[in-house]
């Protein structure tokens, strides 16, 4: 049960991250945000996620 819940939560996190990346791409396509800024934000999101995952593994 706990593994299923954990897997579902991981899937939800992935979906939210993907949606955020798509929104950033859409804003860049509409020229509301410069492409370079979008790439910076995406890399920062990836960095924070990586740090959080490393911390999660360290706690386990």
SEMI-266145 format. One record per residue: residue number from 1; residue in one letter; y, x, z of N, C-alpha, C in turn. Coordinates in Angstrom, 3 decimals, always signed. Example, Ala and Ser with C-alpha at 12.3 -4.5 7.8 and 13.67 -1.06 7.14 Angstrom:
SEMI-266145
1	a	-5.690	+13.190	+7.800	-4.500	+12.300	+7.800	-3.300	+13.200	+7.800;
2	s	-2.250	+12.850	+7.080	-1.060	+13.670	+7.140	+0.030	+12.900	+7.870;
END
This chain:
SEMI-266145
1	x	-1.199	+0.830	+0.000	+0.000	+0.000	+0.000	+1.260	+0.872	+0.000;
2	x	+1.260	+1.887	+0.867	+2.442	+2.746	+0.967	+2.674	+3.516	-0.332;
3	x	+1.578	+3.970	-0.971	+1.715	+4.688	-2.244	+2.279	+3.773	-3.320;
4	x	+1.826	+2.524	-3.338	+2.337	+1.566	-4.324	+3.826	+1.314	-4.120;
5	x	+4.231	+1.175	-2.885	+5.639	+0.949	-2.576	+6.475	+2.174	-2.951;
6	x	+5.953	+3.336	-2.640	+6.654	+4.573	-2.980	+6.785	+4.726	-4.489;
7	x	+5.727	+4.423	-5.215	+5.757	+4.510	-6.676	+6.745	+3.502	-7.257;
8	x	+6.764	+2.292	-6.716	+7.699	+1.267	-7.191	+9.140	+1.701	-6.934;
9	x	+9.377	+2.307	-5.777	+10.723	+2.781	-5.452	+11.134	+3.915	-6.388;
10	x	+10.205	+4.827	-6.679	+10.495	+5.914	-7.622	+10.807	+5.368	-9.009;
11	x	+10.064	+4.361	-9.436	+10.324	+3.735	-10.736	+11.701	+3.072	-10.765;
12	x	+12.062	+2.428	-9.678	+13.379	+1.793	-9.589	+14.496	+2.834	-9.646;
13	x	+14.316	+3.944	-8.927	+15.314	+5.022	-8.970	+15.467	+5.552	-10.389;
14	x	+14.353	+5.744	-11.081	+14.403	+6.243	-12.460	+15.128	+5.269	-13.375;
15	x	+14.881	+3.986	-13.184	+15.539	+2.972	-14.011	+17.049	+2.961	-13.774;
16	x	+17.457	+3.104	-12.533	+18.889	+3.117	-12.211	+19.557	+4.352	-12.815;
17	x	+18.902	+5.485	-12.714	+19.444	+6.721	-13.288	+19.572	+6.589	-14.799;
18	x	+18.542	+6.064	-15.447	+18.589	+5.876	-16.900	+19.706	+4.924	-17.299;
19	x	+19.868	+3.859	-16.541	+20.938	+2.902	-16.835	+22.307	+3.566	-16.701;
20	x	+22.468	+4.396	-15.690	+23.745	+5.102	-15.518	+24.016	+6.036	-16.688;
21	x	+22.990	+6.745	-17.151	+23.158	+7.635	-18.300	+23.517	+6.836	-19.548;
22	x	+22.892	+5.690	-19.734	+23.208	+4.855	-20.894	+24.645	+4.339	-20.836;
23	x	+25.086	+3.960	-19.655	+26.470	+3.496	-19.500	+27.443	+4.618	-19.836;
24	x	+27.153	+5.822	-19.363	+28.013	+6.963	-19.683	+28.056	+7.211	-21.185;
25	x	+26.893	+7.132	-21.845	+26.853	+7.314	-23.300	+27.661	+6.231	-24.016;
26	x	+27.556	+5.006	-23.545	+28.314	+3.909	-24.147	+29.820	+4.140	-23.993;
27	x	+30.237	+4.563	-22.809	+31.654	+4.844	-22.591	+32.140	+5.968	-23.505;
28	x	+31.292	+6.952	-23.747	+31.657	+8.043	-24.659	+31.738	+7.536	-26.094;
29	x	+30.802	+6.678	-26.484	+30.821	+6.127	-27.845	+32.076	+5.295	-28.076;
30	x	+32.503	+4.581	-27.048	+33.710	+3.755	-27.148	+34.977	+4.594	-26.989;
31	x	+34.781	+5.887	-26.762	+35.882	+6.846	-26.580	+36.750	+6.515	-25.368;
32	x	+36.108	+5.959	-24.347	+36.802	+5.707	-23.088	+36.708	+6.925	-22.170;
33	x	+35.697	+7.747	-22.413	+35.511	+9.006	-21.694	+35.158	+10.058	-22.742;
34	x	+35.717	+11.244	-22.590	+35.405	+12.319	-23.532	+33.957	+12.765	-23.363;
35	x	+33.342	+13.142	-24.484	+31.936	+13.563	-24.494	+31.681	+14.705	-23.502;
36	x	+32.600	+15.650	-23.445	+32.441	+16.773	-22.517	+32.391	+16.326	-21.066;
37	x	+33.221	+15.363	-20.722	+33.235	+14.834	-19.350	+31.925	+14.113	-19.040;
38	x	+31.413	+13.381	-20.031	+30.141	+12.674	-19.848	+29.030	+13.676	-19.554;
39	x	+29.007	+14.764	-20.306	+27.976	+15.778	-20.090	+28.092	+16.412	-18.710;
40	x	+29.318	+16.617	-18.247	+29.524	+17.167	-16.904	+28.996	+16.198	-15.853;
41	x	+29.329	+14.926	-15.992	+28.873	+13.921	-15.020	+27.350	+13.826	-15.034;
42	x	+26.754	+13.830	-16.224	+25.291	+13.763	-16.321	+24.636	+14.964	-15.647;
43	x	+25.192	+16.147	-15.863	+24.600	+17.338	-15.249	+24.756	+17.303	-13.731;
44	x	+25.865	+16.768	-13.244	+26.052	+16.640	-11.799	+25.075	+15.624	-11.203;
45	x	+24.857	+14.527	-11.906	+23.875	+13.537	-11.446	+22.501	+14.186	-11.360;
46	x	+22.126	+14.930	-12.399	+20.822	+15.603	-12.420	+20.716	+16.621	-11.283;
47	x	+21.806	+17.332	-11.004	+21.806	+18.326	-9.931	+21.615	+17.667	-8.568;
48	x	+22.320	+16.576	-8.340	+22.207	+15.868	-7.062	+20.804	+15.288	-6.890;
49	x	+20.261	+14.743	-7.954	+18.906	+14.188	-7.894	+17.902	+15.283	-7.575;
50	x	+18.050	+16.425	-8.228	+17.153	+17.550	-7.989	+17.239	+18.023	-6.541;
51	x	+18.448	+18.110	-6.013	+18.629	+18.525	-4.621	+18.007	+17.511	-3.664;
52	x	+18.173	+16.236	-3.962	+17.599	+15.190	-3.105	+16.077	+15.236	-3.141;
53	x	+15.511	+15.463	-4.324	+14.056	+15.546	-4.441	+13.518	+16.763	-3.702;
54	x	+14.234	+17.877	-3.766	+13.821	+19.082	-3.039	+13.860	+18.829	-1.535;
55	x	+14.895	+18.153	-1.080	+15.009	+17.838	+0.343	+13.903	+16.884	+0.778;
56	x	+13.580	+15.929	-0.093	+12.505	+14.977	+0.193	+11.182	+15.699	+0.366;
57	x	+10.898	+16.639	-0.518	+9.642	+17.393	-0.449	+9.611	+18.280	+0.784;
58	x	+10.756	+18.783	+1.189	+10.828	+19.620	+2.377	+10.564	+18.846	+3.653;
59	x	+10.914	+17.564	+3.656	+10.708	+16.716	+4.836	+9.265	+16.261	+4.958;
60	x	+8.560	+16.178	+3.827	+7.194	+15.629	+3.833	+6.214	+16.532	+4.528;
END
